[in-house]
């Protein structure tokens, strides 16, 4: 298939892996900050194909997974208290367990909880149900923030009064900084997320190279993308360089999508945000600006903060920080699996635990 098969060519992959083995001389730890990378690395056996001195660590790259327990419990409690409100959510969020329930269970009990493929779908709910309030449960990184912002702008243009957004968006660069500041997992370089960087631009990671001497490569999601991105990182590290490079140049630019950036800046302003396993990270969230306060669900409704208690035995927080690999969690593959998930990392299609579990039989 054109534009796909060429990024899955086995002989080319083996050639690049050979070059990695030739130049890689010392132990290095590389973290990918994208759930799609985690799944590609697992699906194609890239982790096992690398020399043993190169360790790939999965970071907080899944927006469902990094949503705090308190924010999960908050929307579940709200859906139970206000069954008259339509809650629009992405599908993965349905199955994430809260302390006592999930959105899926609340829907089964009669809650009006609807899955959307785009936030713009919620506009249709608001138009066709003018007597009901519609709340978008907005979870995601910089990739989904522009579409939610565009939805708010469209609602404003149409003077739609019964739509609001619970903004739980997260920003990627502050989380990367927090990981390095924490002194937890040792990280020599990052495979930066292609989708996020298409929005924010590769220059957003400049401080990582300048202030932390961390090498960064923005890579695509096919196996050759990931392998060549790793090769570029190893080349930097072995040469003692720390730079921001773009492997995924067919999509990503240095400056990013300025139109999307402008929409985000118009509707949102940075705020502190709580990440599962990491805690509060200053300036890592997006709050709706005062100019669009009528579309802010936190201003429109009483939605108190939820219980932050994590599921008993779940170590998703440590997985998200790169402190442990999923098999090191005592629940992995036993009490917690994709059919009966205990933590969000096993629920989401981008979750690290789900990737390890789904592709656990792959060997190279």
GIQUIRA-V617629 format. One record per residue. N is the residue number from 1. RES is the residue in three letters. PHI is phi in whole degrees, -180 to 180 (* if undefined). OMEGA is omega in whole degrees, 0 to 359 (none if undefined). Layout:
((N RES PHI OMEGA) (N RES PHI OMEGA))
This chain:
((1 UNK * 183) (2 UNK -61 180) (3 UNK 71 177) (4 UNK -132 183) (5 UNK -58 182) (6 UNK -67 178) (7 UNK -98 178) (8 UNK -127 183) (9 UNK -71 186) (10 UNK -64 183) (11 UNK -64 177) (12 UNK -64 179) (13 UNK -62 180) (14 UNK -63 179) (15 UNK -65 180) (16 UNK -68 177) (17 UNK -60 177) (18 UNK -63 178) (19 UNK -67 177) (20 UNK -62 180) (21 UNK -63 181) (22 UNK -69 187) (23 UNK -95 185) (24 UNK -83 186) (25 UNK -116 188) (26 UNK -133 179) (27 UNK -66 177) (28 UNK -138 177) (29 UNK -117 181) (30 UNK -117 179) (31 UNK -109 170) (32 UNK -94 182) (33 UNK -112 176) (34 UNK -166 179) (35 UNK -64 178) (36 UNK -68 174) (37 UNK -63 180) (38 UNK -57 181) (39 UNK -70 178) (40 UNK -65 179) (41 UNK -62 180) (42 UNK -73 184) (43 UNK -60 185) (44 UNK -99 175) (45 UNK 66 184) (46 UNK -68 180) (47 UNK -58 181) (48 UNK -74 183) (49 UNK -81 182) (50 UNK -79 175) (51 UNK -62 187) (52 UNK -65 179) (53 UNK -80 178) (54 UNK -105 182) (55 UNK -110 176) (56 UNK -95 181) (57 UNK -117 177) (58 UNK -90 182) (59 UNK -106 184) (60 UNK -81 186) (61 UNK -103 181) (62 UNK -117 184) (63 UNK -63 177) (64 UNK -65 185) (65 UNK -68 184) (66 UNK -83 175) (67 UNK -63 188) (68 UNK -67 177) (69 UNK -58 180) (70 UNK -63 180) (71 UNK -74 173) (72 UNK -66 181) (73 UNK -64 180) (74 UNK -62 183) (75 UNK -74 177) (76 UNK -65 179) (77 UNK -63 180) (78 UNK -66 180) (79 UNK -64 179) (80 UNK -74 182) (81 UNK -76 184) (82 UNK -127 179) (83 UNK -66 178) (84 UNK -81 182) (85 UNK -95 174) (86 UNK -83 177) (87 UNK -106 179) (88 UNK -102 185) (89 UNK -143 171) (90 UNK -73 190) (91 UNK -59 183) (92 UNK -61 184) (93 UNK -70 181) (94 UNK -59 191) (95 UNK -94 181) (96 UNK -68 182) (97 UNK -72 167) (98 UNK -93 181) (99 UNK -66 184) (100 UNK -131 185) (101 UNK -163 174) (102 UNK -149 177) (103 UNK -62 178) (104 UNK -63 178) (105 UNK -68 179) (106 UNK -67 176) (107 UNK -66 178) (108 UNK -64 180) (109 UNK -85 175) (110 UNK 118 179) (111 UNK -68 181) (112 UNK -89 184) (113 UNK -116 188) (114 UNK -122 179) (115 UNK -84 176) (116 UNK -121 175) (117 UNK -98 175) (118 UNK -146 176) (119 UNK -57 179) (120 UNK -63 175) (121 UNK -59 181) (122 UNK -66 175) (123 UNK -62 178) (124 UNK -63 178) (125 UNK -60 182) (126 UNK -68 180) (127 UNK -66 186) (128 UNK -88 178) (129 UNK -130 186) (130 UNK -63 181) (131 UNK -87 183) (132 UNK -118 173) (133 UNK -84 177) (134 UNK -122 179) (135 UNK -117 174) (136 UNK -87 177) (137 UNK -87 193) (138 UNK -92 178) (139 UNK -114 178) (140 UNK 155 178) (141 UNK -92 182) (142 UNK -63 180) (143 UNK -73 182) (144 UNK -94 182) (145 UNK -58 180) (146 UNK -64 181) (147 UNK -72 175) (148 UNK -68 177) (149 UNK -61 179) (150 UNK -64 177) (151 UNK -65 177) (152 UNK -63 179) (153 UNK -63 178) (154 UNK -68 176) (155 UNK -61 178) (156 UNK -65 180) (157 UNK -62 182) (158 UNK -87 182) (159 UNK 58 176) (160 UNK -77 188) (161 UNK -100 188) (162 UNK -107 179) (163 UNK -122 174) (164 UNK -146 187) (165 UNK -129 168) (166 UNK -93 188) (167 UNK -83 176) (168 UNK -121 180) (169 UNK -62 179) (170 UNK -123 178) (171 UNK -106 189) (172 UNK -75 184) (173 UNK -56 178) (174 UNK -62 178) (175 UNK -69 178) (176 UNK -64 176) (177 UNK -63 181) (178 UNK -62 178) (179 UNK -64 180) (180 UNK -70 179) (181 UNK -70 186) (182 UNK -69 183) (183 UNK 70 180) (184 UNK -81 179) (185 UNK -66 176) (186 UNK -80 184) (187 UNK -126 178) (188 UNK -93 181) (189 UNK -161 182) (190 UNK -121 161) (191 UNK -89 187) (192 UNK -84 187) (193 UNK -72 182) (194 UNK -67 183) (195 UNK -65 179) (196 UNK -60 185) (197 UNK -70 174) (198 UNK -60 178) (199 UNK -87 190) (200 UNK -88 182) (201 UNK 84 183) (202 UNK -65 181) (203 UNK -65 180) (204 UNK -64 181) (205 UNK -97 185) (206 UNK -55 182) (207 UNK -64 180) (208 UNK -66 177) (209 UNK -74 185) (210 UNK -71 187) (211 UNK -95 186) (212 UNK -118 183) (213 UNK 54 178) (214 UNK -102 178) (215 UNK -75 181) (216 UNK -136 173) (217 UNK -132 176) (218 UNK -87 185) (219 UNK -117 173) (220 UNK -82 194) (221 UNK -115 174) (222 UNK -84 185) (223 UNK -57 179) (224 UNK -67 175) (225 UNK -57 184) (226 UNK -63 182) (227 UNK -66 180) (228 UNK -69 175) (229 UNK -61 177) (230 UNK -65 178) (231 UNK -59 179) (232 UNK -63 178) (233 UNK -65 180) (234 UNK -62 178) (235 UNK -61 177) (236 UNK -63 186) (237 UNK -64 180) (238 UNK -69 179) (239 UNK -91 181) (240 UNK 74 180) (241 UNK -97 172) (242 UNK -139 185) (243 UNK -134 175) (244 UNK -106 181) (245 UNK -122 180) (246 UNK -117 170) (247 UNK -85 186) (248 UNK -88 187) (249 UNK -77 174) (250 UNK -76 180) (251 UNK -130 190) (252 UNK -98 175) (253 UNK -123 180) (254 UNK -68 185) (255 UNK -93 179) (256 UNK 80 182) (257 UNK -92 186) (258 UNK -69 178) (259 UNK -65 178) (260 UNK -64 178) (261 UNK -61 181) (262 UNK -66 179) (263 UNK -66 178) (264 UNK -61 183) (265 UNK -66 180) (266 UNK -70 187) (267 UNK -92 188) (268 UNK -116 168) (269 UNK -137 181) (270 UNK -62 177) (271 UNK -147 174) (272 UNK -70 182) (273 UNK -146 180) (274 UNK -95 179) (275 UNK -108 177) (276 UNK -59 177) (277 UNK 83 184) (278 UNK -103 183) (279 UNK 100 182) (280 UNK -78 177) (281 UNK -117 181) (282 UNK -59 175) (283 UNK 64 185) (284 UNK -104 179) (285 UNK -122 178) (286 UNK -128 176) (287 UNK -104 180) (288 UNK -73 182) (289 UNK -67 180) (290 UNK -57 181) (291 UNK -61 180) (292 UNK -120 184) (293 UNK -59 181) (294 UNK -65 180) (295 UNK -103 181) (296 UNK -95 182) (297 UNK -62 179) (298 UNK -68 177) (299 UNK -83 185) (300 UNK -79 185) (301 UNK -121 169) (302 UNK -88 180) (303 UNK -125 183) (304 UNK -65 177) (305 UNK -61 182) (306 UNK -96 178) (307 UNK -66 182) (308 UNK -91 181) (309 UNK -64 179) (310 UNK -84 176) (311 UNK -58 182) (312 UNK -58 177) (313 UNK 83 183) (314 UNK -75 180) (315 UNK -118 179) (316 UNK -55 181) (317 UNK -59 179) (318 UNK -71 176) (319 UNK -63 183) (320 UNK -65 178) (321 UNK -88 181) (322 UNK 77 182) (323 UNK -77 178) (324 UNK -138 170) (325 UNK -91 184) (326 UNK -50 181) (327 UNK -62 178) (328 UNK -79 175) (329 UNK -78 183) (330 UNK -65 180) (331 UNK -88 188) (332 UNK -60 177) (333 UNK 74 180) (334 UNK -115 177) (335 UNK -69 184) (336 UNK -119 174) (337 UNK -147 186) (338 UNK -68 177) (339 UNK -82 181) (340 UNK -133 183) (341 UNK -72 174) (342 UNK -97 181) (343 UNK -118 185) (344 UNK -67 181) (345 UNK -67 177) (346 UNK -96 183) (347 UNK -83 193) (348 UNK -70 175) (349 UNK -66 177) (350 UNK -107 185) (351 UNK -71 180) (352 UNK -63 181) (353 UNK -64 178) (354 UNK -62 179) (355 UNK -66 180) (356 UNK -63 182) (357 UNK -72 183) (358 UNK -64 185) (359 UNK -110 184) (360 UNK -65 182) (361 UNK -92 184) (362 UNK -77 174) (363 UNK -134 180) (364 UNK -118 none))
